[in-house]
Amino acid sequence: MTLLIIAYLGGALTILSPCILPILPFVFARAGQPFVRSTLPMLAGMAATFALVATLAAVGGSWAIRANEYGRLAAIVLLALFGASLLSPRFASTLARPVVDLGNNLVNASGGGRGTTTVKSALLLGVATGLLWAPCAGPILGLVLTGAALQGANLQTTFLLIAYAAGAASSLAVALLVGGQIFTAMKRSLGVGDRIRQGLGAAVLAGVAVIALGLDTSLLARLSYASTTSLEQAVLDRLHAKPLSGASSELASNEVVIAAADAQKPFHSDLPVEGRAPSLDGAVEWLNSEPLTSEQLRGKVVLVDFWTYSCINCIRTIPYVRAWAEKYADQGLVVIGVHAPEFAFEKKIDNVKSAIDDFKIGYPVAIDNDYKIWRAFENSYWPAAYLIDAKGQIRYHHFGEGNYDRTEKAIQDLLREAGSQATASAPAAPEAKGVEAAPDLRNIRSGETYLGYEQATNFASPEGLQADLAQNYTISEPGLNGWGLSGTWIVGPDQAALDQPGGGITYRFSARDLHLVLGSGAGGKPIRFQVKVDGKAPGLDHGADIDADGNGTVTATRLYQLVRQSGPVAARNFEIRFLDPGVQAYAFTFG
């Protein structure tokens, strides 16, 4: 129900986006006609058609992912045209003529031109409009399609898309009902409107230039980590909180009053009850422990941490999870890591065992290769933390890195609620080194980049990305956040494989740290490589997995830290050349 509400609100806000503009001529063509017989059927037909088409797009999710790079380019071009149309009324008229003609044809075909209105003709116009609607793939729609890609398109996906489309249709209906008053006000201020329109056009074109040049990435990175994360978390906390009863909520909200009235009352945390914790029975194997059941964990406070061993965000969270497991073990905390793989190589249990040794993880780890625990928790994130109280209820969750003090405070509260007599203590401050160190958020201008064709973006080799075929690639000087291959590679769905020595990868990045997930082929032999930064040995800028001369070896399939800039962070050219055949490259991440 929560996601349905979010999807509906996300659709309602679509009216504020430029993507709604192409269908406005068809909507306002029904202005002045009966709402029930004309407008309502048209909007219903539009919403239903969009939901059906978007569901088919979710089923074909891999195609949509491969089209990502071209979709960004198309969006930039369309926004540039939109900005130019705002600046120049003559250009806008020329640009809109095909759309206007099509809208007139649709209106006439459905009866609008004959002065009569029927439910059937309005529904027909709505179906045609839904086929033309290409809405903005914002966070809500992206969440729906991502969920479909992870768990497969299903009936829930269709319901979410219907809710999204219904939200958009609702806002359009409101706009249509008040459209007459708005148009009258606009006519009284045409001169000012022209200036506002031209100002907006200039702003749109400036934004397009910033995005096309890649200058937006630093700001977006800062906002996503420093600002919007807390807002998004707060919204999710509100929507996911599910108190079991009014009494429980009232007790939590009046905790201070109760404590003052009767100091002997047991402590009760104000953390909301989010529902019963699901079973952990879906694991294919347990490491560091025998399988744990809900019955065995009853009476304990349990921290369930979803992670995967090549995920940089998970790796940077591990020191804190490890510290909490050690610090609160005697007070009744049980930490369980649920390893849910992202790549195929992360399903190999020997690889996970090796990673557990490398990260010095001593707490139990459930191998969730079939995503049964992942789905039981309705999880969608790496990393994700869920806190379960002594009664088996989920009381807290956090998605992504950071917010460690708040999570530890929640642990302390639930332990105290369960009867622990330990007093509150200062938050854990683990010493994180190498790849586990916190990112330099102020200077990140590069984002996670996949090398497999299903999710590859910003590929700059002139030959173009060839799927599942041996191709000799070349690369010279990519732009910021562009990357390319050199030598003969076979690019698969989730990785690029090099069968001959001497091939390499080039990436123009801007961040303190550069990491690359690498592995060896079927033979499993060590693969030597050499890294250069701006055409020279990295020196003091070398990462934890290479030396100052840039030399390193792929010994296991994992994330390798190859660059850590020691001075001021600047845009740099990264190059890696492999001296032996057989390497498989999966993804770049930055910190």
DRENVEX-909264 format. One line per 3 residues: number of its first residue (from 1); their letters; for each residue x, y, z of C-alpha. Coordinates in Angstrom, 3 decimals. Layout:
NUM	A	X Y Z | ...;
END
This chain:
1	MTL	0.000 0.000 0.000 | 2.873 2.372 0.817 | 4.428 2.072 -2.634;
4	LII	1.011 2.568 -4.251 | 0.642 5.881 -2.399 | 4.170 6.987 -3.347;
7	AYL	3.607 5.995 -6.981 | 0.324 7.938 -7.093 | 1.943 11.075 -5.623;
10	GGA	4.878 10.738 -8.013 | 2.487 10.592 -10.955 | 0.547 13.611 -9.678;
13	LTI	3.755 15.658 -9.607 | 4.474 14.758 -13.234 | 2.398 17.777 -14.300;
16	LSP	5.278 19.972 -13.092 | 7.645 18.308 -15.588 | 8.208 19.251 -19.257;
19	CIL	7.443 15.657 -20.236 | 3.728 16.307 -19.779 | 3.683 19.055 -22.432;
22	PIL	3.157 16.847 -25.543 | -0.202 15.589 -24.307 | -1.611 18.910 -23.067;
25	PFV	-3.086 19.804 -26.507 | -5.158 16.617 -26.437 | -6.272 17.147 -22.836;
28	FAR	-7.350 20.747 -23.316 | -9.119 19.789 -26.535 | -11.862 18.485 -24.242;
31	AGQ	-12.176 21.755 -22.305 | -15.770 22.896 -21.941 | -17.235 19.439 -22.583;
34	PFV	-19.011 17.269 -19.966 | -16.494 15.928 -17.478 | -18.113 12.506 -16.909;
37	RST	-18.862 11.734 -20.589 | -15.744 13.327 -22.123 | -12.820 14.198 -19.856;
40	LPM	-13.025 11.264 -17.422 | -13.092 8.499 -20.110 | -10.222 10.174 -21.955;
43	LAG	-8.026 10.359 -18.821 | -8.941 6.783 -17.853 | -8.003 5.521 -21.315;
46	MAA	-4.735 7.444 -21.189 | -3.793 6.042 -17.742 | -4.713 2.447 -18.627;
49	TFA	-2.806 2.548 -21.918 | 0.298 3.991 -20.274 | 0.212 1.339 -17.527;
52	LVA	-0.041 -1.421 -20.128 | 2.797 -0.057 -22.265 | 5.010 0.569 -19.218;
55	TLA	4.360 -2.979 -17.975 | 5.561 -4.323 -21.312 | 8.622 -2.089 -20.929;
58	AVG	9.275 -3.585 -17.481 | 9.089 -7.097 -18.943 | 11.647 -6.062 -21.521;
61	GSW	13.769 -4.379 -18.856 | 17.110 -5.457 -20.265 | 16.343 -3.622 -23.500;
64	AIR	15.451 -0.475 -21.567 | 18.733 -0.669 -19.644 | 20.758 -1.009 -22.844;
67	ANE	18.973 2.050 -24.202 | 20.004 4.146 -21.192 | 22.942 5.856 -22.882;
70	YGR	20.898 6.818 -25.927 | 17.994 7.848 -23.712 | 20.180 10.401 -21.926;
73	LAA	21.305 11.834 -25.256 | 17.715 11.987 -26.516 | 16.611 13.704 -23.301;
76	IVL	19.310 16.364 -23.696 | 18.251 17.017 -27.295 | 14.559 17.229 -26.362;
79	LAL	15.242 19.585 -23.455 | 17.360 21.782 -25.726 | 14.484 21.974 -28.206;
82	FGA	12.085 22.777 -25.379 | 14.350 25.574 -24.104 | 14.703 27.027 -27.607;
85	SLL	10.926 26.933 -28.058 | 10.496 28.979 -24.882 | 12.944 31.597 -26.168;
88	SPR	11.431 31.884 -29.649 | 7.650 31.779 -30.283 | 8.281 31.289 -34.017;
91	FAS	10.506 28.262 -33.357 | 7.914 26.906 -30.891 | 5.185 27.205 -33.518;
94	TLA	7.282 25.335 -36.096 | 8.265 22.650 -33.587 | 4.733 22.128 -32.323;
97	RPV	3.010 22.020 -35.734 | 3.260 18.194 -36.192 | 1.986 17.631 -32.647;
100	VDL	-0.855 20.105 -33.116 | -1.843 18.512 -36.426 | -1.806 15.050 -34.846;
103	GNN	-3.871 16.327 -31.933 | -6.428 17.858 -34.284 | -6.650 14.611 -36.248;
106	LVN	-7.206 12.642 -33.062 | -9.863 15.046 -31.858 | -11.665 14.955 -35.205;
109	ASG	-11.374 11.177 -35.470 | -12.902 10.763 -32.030 | -15.825 13.027 -32.693;
112	GGR	-14.433 16.314 -31.374 | -14.686 17.988 -34.750 | -18.364 17.155 -35.181;
115	GTT	-19.410 18.909 -32.037 | -20.625 15.683 -30.428 | -19.121 13.818 -27.524;
118	TVK	-19.506 10.167 -26.611 | -17.851 8.034 -23.979 | -16.504 5.813 -26.751;
121	SAL	-14.894 8.679 -28.677 | -13.363 10.140 -25.495 | -11.985 6.730 -24.507;
124	LLG	-10.502 6.338 -27.984 | -8.769 9.693 -27.691 | -7.425 8.679 -24.263;
127	VAT	-5.960 5.436 -25.626 | -4.257 7.347 -28.444 | -2.943 9.943 -25.991;
130	GLL	-1.577 7.229 -23.695 | 0.396 5.786 -26.592 | 1.961 9.200 -27.229;
133	WAP	2.799 9.910 -23.611 | 6.477 9.477 -22.753 | 6.620 10.461 -19.078;
136	CAG	9.750 11.448 -17.184 | 11.435 8.402 -15.606 | 11.722 10.014 -12.198;
139	PIL	12.666 8.318 -8.895 | 9.247 6.743 -8.344 | 8.884 5.301 -11.847;
142	GLV	12.559 4.273 -11.701 | 11.920 2.413 -8.442 | 9.012 0.521 -10.025;
145	LTG	10.994 -0.512 -13.111 | 14.078 -1.386 -11.021 | 11.959 -3.605 -8.801;
148	AAL	10.573 -5.321 -11.887 | 14.099 -5.900 -13.164 | 15.224 -7.421 -9.845;
151	QGA	12.183 -9.518 -9.036 | 10.511 -9.903 -12.405 | 7.505 -8.026 -13.698;
154	NLQ	4.350 -9.106 -11.892 | 0.855 -7.975 -10.943 | 2.279 -5.612 -8.326;
157	TTF	4.327 -3.877 -11.035 | 1.160 -3.266 -13.061 | -0.715 -1.899 -10.014;
160	LLI	2.165 0.509 -9.251 | 2.244 1.723 -12.844 | -1.542 2.179 -12.796;
163	AYA	-1.196 4.225 -9.582 | 1.528 6.351 -11.201 | -0.604 6.960 -14.305;
166	AGA	-3.696 7.655 -12.177 | -1.776 10.320 -10.269 | -0.796 12.034 -13.510;
169	ASS	-4.364 11.797 -14.803 | -5.704 13.306 -11.560 | -3.436 16.357 -11.785;
172	LAV	-4.386 16.800 -15.448 | -8.064 16.667 -14.505 | -7.547 19.420 -11.930;
175	ALL	-5.627 21.470 -14.507 | -8.465 21.028 -16.992 | -11.131 22.078 -14.465;
178	VGG	-9.286 25.273 -13.537 | -7.772 25.796 -16.969 | -10.244 28.488 -17.981;
181	QIF	-9.413 30.694 -15.018 | -5.679 30.175 -15.557 | -5.896 31.073 -19.255;
184	TAM	-7.884 34.228 -18.436 | -5.212 35.337 -15.964 | -2.489 34.602 -18.488;
187	KRS	-4.159 36.837 -21.113 | -4.104 39.775 -18.691 | -0.327 39.474 -18.274;
190	LGV	0.924 38.513 -21.723 | 3.842 40.951 -21.653 | 5.152 39.673 -18.337;
193	GDR	4.454 36.104 -19.453 | 6.675 36.533 -22.502 | 9.565 37.660 -20.319;
196	IRQ	9.038 34.810 -17.878 | 8.848 32.309 -20.734 | 12.101 33.615 -22.236;
199	GLG	13.809 33.542 -18.855 | 12.742 29.941 -18.356 | 14.003 29.104 -21.843;
202	AAV	17.435 30.535 -21.043 | 17.509 28.601 -17.767 | 16.569 25.345 -19.519;
205	LAG	19.304 25.806 -22.133 | 21.856 26.601 -19.411 | 20.834 23.447 -17.571;
208	VAV	21.157 21.397 -20.750 | 24.678 22.753 -21.275 | 25.664 21.902 -17.695;
211	IAL	24.336 18.339 -18.012 | 25.826 17.757 -21.464 | 29.262 18.863 -20.233;
214	GLD	29.053 16.622 -17.162 | 29.345 19.595 -14.790 | 26.302 18.504 -12.812;
217	TSL	27.740 15.305 -11.352 | 29.581 16.913 -8.434 | 26.529 18.850 -7.257;
220	LAR	24.258 15.830 -7.628 | 26.664 13.654 -5.662 | 26.773 16.154 -2.821;
223	LSY	23.018 16.589 -2.741 | 22.304 12.867 -2.874 | 24.646 12.107 0.015;
226	AST	24.485 15.238 2.150 | 20.921 16.477 1.721 | 18.342 14.299 0.029;
229	TSL	19.315 11.070 1.763 | 18.006 12.295 5.102 | 14.827 13.646 3.496;
232	EQA	14.151 10.420 1.590 | 14.874 8.376 4.713 | 12.471 10.510 6.745;
235	VLD	9.696 10.023 4.175 | 10.267 6.263 4.071 | 10.409 6.113 7.863;
238	RLH	7.023 7.840 8.071 | 5.403 5.668 5.433 | 6.868 2.346 6.551;
241	AKP	6.148 2.811 10.258 | 3.299 0.496 11.223 | 2.443 0.713 14.939;
244	LSG	0.562 -2.370 16.070 | -1.878 -0.384 18.157 | -2.803 3.081 19.203;
247	ASS	-1.707 2.292 22.755 | 1.800 1.409 21.654 | 2.163 4.658 19.734;
250	ELA	0.801 6.687 22.615 | 3.201 5.074 25.077 | 6.151 5.880 22.812;
253	SNE	5.132 9.502 22.336 | 4.659 10.108 26.078 | 7.802 8.374 27.269;
256	VVI	9.179 11.389 29.188 | 5.920 11.956 31.086 | 5.682 8.294 32.084;
259	AAA	9.288 8.235 33.282 | 8.702 11.306 35.462 | 5.545 9.824 36.944;
262	DAQ	6.966 6.407 37.758 | 10.705 5.755 37.589 | 10.096 2.018 38.024;
265	KPF	8.348 1.631 34.665 | 10.398 -0.389 32.149 | 12.028 1.569 29.355;
268	HSD	10.133 1.608 26.047 | 11.811 2.933 22.908 | 9.929 5.402 20.735;
271	LPV	11.004 3.507 17.616 | 7.860 2.555 15.670 | 6.827 -1.029 15.019;
274	EGR	7.186 -1.620 11.266 | 5.850 -5.177 11.204 | 6.853 -8.736 12.023;
277	APS	10.326 -9.783 11.007 | 10.239 -12.387 8.216 | 11.943 -15.764 8.403;
280	LDG	15.612 -16.314 7.540 | 14.903 -19.800 6.186 | 15.764 -18.982 2.556;
283	AVE	19.556 -19.055 2.921 | 21.349 -21.693 0.823 | 24.154 -21.872 3.398;
286	WLN	25.307 -20.223 6.629 | 28.874 -19.120 7.337 | 30.367 -18.517 10.811;
289	SEP	27.277 -20.125 12.364 | 24.719 -22.876 12.206 | 21.417 -21.795 10.605;
292	LTS	19.555 -19.386 12.890 | 15.769 -19.471 13.262 | 13.265 -16.925 14.497;
295	EQL	12.668 -19.046 17.588 | 16.372 -19.072 18.453 | 16.565 -15.292 18.067;
298	RGK	13.495 -14.508 20.171 | 14.534 -12.402 23.167 | 17.545 -11.019 21.287;
301	VVL	17.954 -7.743 19.439 | 18.939 -8.614 15.857 | 20.652 -6.457 13.268;
304	VDF	20.145 -7.828 9.737 | 22.644 -6.300 7.302 | 22.115 -6.884 3.554;
307	WTY	25.413 -6.671 1.663 | 27.447 -8.064 -1.204 | 31.192 -8.283 -1.113;
310	SCI	32.150 -6.238 -4.200 | 29.802 -3.325 -3.386 | 31.880 -0.311 -2.317;
313	NCI	29.020 1.137 -0.243 | 28.719 -2.172 1.633 | 32.480 -2.377 2.152;
316	RTI	32.591 1.083 3.729 | 29.749 0.085 6.099 | 31.399 -3.160 7.289;
319	PYV	33.738 -1.542 9.892 | 30.718 -0.171 11.753 | 28.701 -3.388 11.571;
322	RAW	31.760 -5.303 12.750 | 32.282 -2.849 15.632 | 28.639 -3.106 16.760;
325	AEK	28.782 -6.906 16.693 | 31.785 -6.855 19.040 | 30.655 -3.978 21.263;
328	YAD	27.123 -5.208 22.013 | 27.470 -8.995 21.854 | 27.439 -9.297 25.669;
331	QGL	24.308 -7.135 25.894 | 22.218 -9.386 23.644 | 22.795 -8.079 20.116;
334	VVI	23.021 -10.624 17.299 | 24.348 -9.347 13.976 | 23.482 -11.327 10.839;
337	GVH	24.937 -10.449 7.465 | 22.704 -11.459 4.544 | 24.903 -11.772 1.467;
340	APE	22.715 -11.135 -1.599 | 24.862 -11.240 -4.775 | 24.762 -8.590 -7.495;
343	FAF	27.084 -10.342 -9.963 | 27.248 -14.026 -10.847 | 30.715 -14.463 -9.322;
346	EKK	29.344 -13.345 -5.954 | 27.203 -16.479 -5.878 | 30.316 -18.624 -5.478;
349	IDN	30.438 -19.459 -1.807 | 34.237 -19.860 -1.817 | 34.501 -16.251 -3.022;
352	VKS	32.269 -15.099 -0.166 | 34.338 -17.102 2.346 | 37.475 -15.413 1.104;
355	AID	35.848 -11.987 1.385 | 34.701 -12.731 4.938 | 38.291 -13.555 5.860;
358	DFK	39.603 -10.405 4.169 | 37.083 -8.175 5.971 | 37.576 -10.029 9.293;
361	IGY	33.844 -10.686 9.675 | 33.132 -12.932 12.635 | 29.347 -12.640 12.872;
364	PVA	26.975 -15.099 11.105 | 26.455 -14.653 7.373 | 23.448 -16.101 5.511;
367	IDN	24.105 -16.808 1.816 | 20.993 -15.553 0.038 | 21.837 -16.640 -3.518;
370	DYK	18.159 -17.161 -4.392 | 17.085 -13.757 -2.936 | 14.501 -15.447 -0.725;
373	IWR	15.430 -13.434 2.377 | 15.821 -10.291 0.230 | 12.249 -10.671 -1.043;
376	AFE	10.868 -11.631 2.370 | 12.114 -8.273 3.714 | 10.921 -6.538 0.524;
379	NSY	14.391 -5.068 0.319 | 15.741 -3.099 -2.654 | 19.116 -1.785 -1.488;
382	WPA	22.781 -2.587 -0.858 | 23.581 -2.021 1.964 | 20.411 -2.122 4.027;
385	AYL	20.117 -2.500 7.804 | 17.021 -3.748 9.668 | 16.779 -3.810 13.476;
388	IDA	14.528 -6.446 15.068 | 13.488 -6.187 18.717 | 13.290 -8.970 21.316;
391	KGQ	9.675 -9.694 20.309 | 10.581 -10.326 16.671 | 9.321 -6.994 15.338;
394	IRY	11.154 -4.718 12.879 | 11.645 -1.384 14.647 | 14.184 0.461 12.483;
397	HHF	15.738 0.402 9.018 | 18.354 2.364 7.125 | 19.339 2.164 3.456;
400	GEG	22.803 3.019 2.156 | 25.892 4.332 3.870 | 26.060 6.809 6.725;
403	NYD	23.751 7.687 9.610 | 25.866 5.416 11.812 | 25.246 7.335 15.053;
406	RTE	21.472 7.116 14.599 | 21.647 3.386 13.878 | 23.794 2.767 16.958;
409	KAI	21.394 4.821 19.110 | 18.562 2.586 17.847 | 20.596 -0.500 18.828;
412	QDL	21.131 0.886 22.323 | 17.441 1.738 22.728 | 16.245 -1.734 21.732;
415	LRE	18.835 -3.425 23.952 | 17.706 -1.303 26.891 | 14.069 -2.088 26.066;
418	AGS	14.978 -5.810 26.090 | 16.364 -5.474 29.613 | 20.016 -4.578 29.189;
421	QAT	21.347 -2.589 32.145 | 24.227 -1.066 30.203 | 24.247 2.717 30.093;
424	ASA	24.431 4.718 26.888 | 27.955 5.063 25.521 | 29.738 7.063 22.862;
427	PAA	29.214 5.836 19.293 | 31.708 3.379 17.868 | 34.468 4.999 15.808;
430	PEA	36.196 2.163 13.951 | 39.496 2.821 12.246 | 38.743 2.265 8.578;
433	KGV	41.676 2.015 6.198 | 42.149 1.473 2.496 | 38.989 0.615 0.624;
436	EAA	36.943 0.685 3.866 | 37.634 4.401 4.450 | 34.745 6.847 4.131;
439	PDL	34.376 8.591 0.750 | 35.382 12.186 0.049 | 31.855 13.354 -0.741;
442	RNI	32.819 16.956 -1.461 | 34.892 15.975 -4.468 | 32.997 13.109 -6.133;
445	RSG	32.095 13.976 -9.722 | 32.110 10.430 -11.096 | 29.521 7.733 -10.492;
448	ETY	29.289 3.951 -10.589 | 29.905 2.708 -14.138 | 29.196 -0.828 -15.388;
451	LGY	31.224 -2.398 -18.195 | 28.686 -5.041 -19.248 | 26.416 -4.002 -22.101;
454	EQA	23.207 -4.342 -20.083 | 24.045 -1.283 -17.972 | 27.012 0.330 -19.733;
457	TNF	26.906 4.116 -20.144 | 29.312 6.788 -21.474 | 31.248 4.317 -23.639;
460	ASP	33.693 6.387 -25.721 | 35.560 3.931 -27.984 | 34.795 4.911 -31.600;
463	EGL	33.952 1.314 -32.573 | 30.853 1.336 -30.363 | 29.960 -1.362 -27.830;
466	QAD	29.535 -4.776 -29.520 | 27.522 -7.284 -27.497 | 28.932 -10.813 -27.100;
469	LAQ	31.373 -10.429 -30.016 | 35.183 -10.265 -30.114 | 36.015 -6.695 -31.128;
472	NYT	39.275 -4.795 -31.401 | 38.702 -1.482 -29.604 | 40.684 1.764 -29.510;
475	ISE	40.479 4.795 -27.209 | 42.384 8.062 -27.000 | 41.080 10.902 -24.814;
478	PGL	37.577 10.390 -23.385 | 35.653 13.285 -21.863 | 34.868 13.478 -18.163;
481	NGW	33.219 10.221 -17.011 | 33.765 8.678 -20.431 | 35.574 5.351 -20.722;
484	GLS	36.751 2.997 -23.418 | 38.588 -0.232 -24.188 | 41.788 -0.942 -26.083;
487	GTW	42.676 -4.343 -27.512 | 40.380 -7.259 -28.290 | 37.533 -7.635 -25.791;
490	IVG	34.278 -9.590 -25.604 | 31.656 -7.505 -23.800 | 29.016 -9.635 -22.092;
493	PDQ	25.850 -8.662 -20.207 | 27.626 -7.831 -16.929 | 31.370 -7.798 -17.699;
496	AAL	34.043 -7.281 -20.353 | 36.548 -10.116 -20.917 | 40.042 -9.863 -22.418;
499	DQP	41.425 -13.021 -24.014 | 44.781 -11.596 -25.128 | 47.501 -9.765 -23.200;
502	GGG	48.120 -6.076 -23.765 | 44.522 -4.864 -23.711 | 43.437 -2.066 -21.438;
505	ITY	40.722 0.263 -20.095 | 40.802 4.074 -19.948 | 38.530 6.260 -17.787;
508	RFS	38.474 10.053 -17.324 | 37.335 10.480 -13.704 | 37.155 13.055 -10.937;
511	ARD	37.138 11.643 -7.395 | 39.625 10.901 -4.642 | 39.349 7.122 -5.040;
514	LHL	38.915 4.898 -8.084 | 37.956 1.240 -7.679 | 37.467 -1.453 -10.302;
517	VLG	35.839 -4.853 -9.810 | 38.121 -7.392 -11.515 | 38.340 -11.177 -11.751;
520	SGA	40.097 -13.904 -13.671 | 38.587 -16.338 -16.167 | 37.914 -20.035 -15.809;
523	GGK	41.598 -20.848 -15.259 | 41.808 -18.690 -12.153 | 45.455 -17.809 -12.804;
526	PIR	46.897 -14.537 -11.439 | 46.746 -11.686 -13.958 | 49.359 -8.929 -13.814;
529	FQV	48.415 -5.375 -14.665 | 49.876 -1.878 -14.653 | 48.116 1.399 -13.850;
532	KVD	48.984 4.891 -15.058 | 47.460 8.195 -14.007 | 47.773 10.985 -16.568;
535	GKA	50.188 8.788 -18.497 | 52.615 8.272 -15.583 | 53.105 5.903 -12.654;
538	PGL	50.689 6.921 -9.863 | 53.390 7.443 -7.214 | 51.768 8.761 -4.018;
541	DHG	48.348 8.525 -5.696 | 48.406 4.716 -5.828 | 45.532 2.733 -4.315;
544	ADI	45.721 -0.027 -1.717 | 45.945 -2.802 -4.351 | 48.889 -1.471 -6.396;
547	DAD	52.346 -0.079 -5.639 | 53.753 3.363 -6.409 | 54.869 2.145 -9.845;
550	GNG	51.307 1.105 -10.652 | 51.927 -2.655 -10.567 | 49.251 -5.034 -9.284;
553	TVT	47.858 -8.541 -9.711 | 44.320 -9.895 -9.997 | 44.286 -12.845 -7.608;
556	ATR	40.553 -13.117 -6.888 | 37.301 -11.729 -8.206 | 36.712 -8.667 -6.031;
559	LYQ	36.871 -4.897 -5.857 | 40.377 -3.428 -6.269 | 41.329 0.064 -5.085;
562	LVR	43.615 1.411 -7.816 | 43.794 5.166 -7.182 | 43.691 7.302 -4.037;
565	QSG	44.663 10.877 -4.811 | 46.961 12.130 -2.057 | 46.670 15.823 -2.880;
568	PVA	43.876 18.077 -4.156 | 41.295 16.096 -6.104 | 41.252 16.889 -9.824;
571	ARN	40.001 15.257 -13.028 | 42.540 12.620 -14.081 | 43.045 10.098 -16.873;
574	FEI	43.144 6.534 -15.533 | 44.654 3.758 -17.641 | 45.042 0.080 -16.804;
577	RFL	46.865 -2.379 -19.074 | 46.757 -6.137 -18.499 | 49.981 -8.072 -19.055;
580	DPG	48.290 -11.482 -19.005 | 45.099 -12.771 -20.703 | 41.878 -13.839 -19.013;
583	VQA	40.810 -10.769 -17.025 | 37.123 -9.939 -16.502 | 36.203 -6.338 -15.658;
586	YAF	32.806 -5.566 -14.116 | 32.331 -2.059 -12.717 | 34.028 1.193 -11.655;
589	TFG	33.112 2.826 -8.356 | 34.454 5.989 -6.739 | 34.925 7.498 -3.309;
END
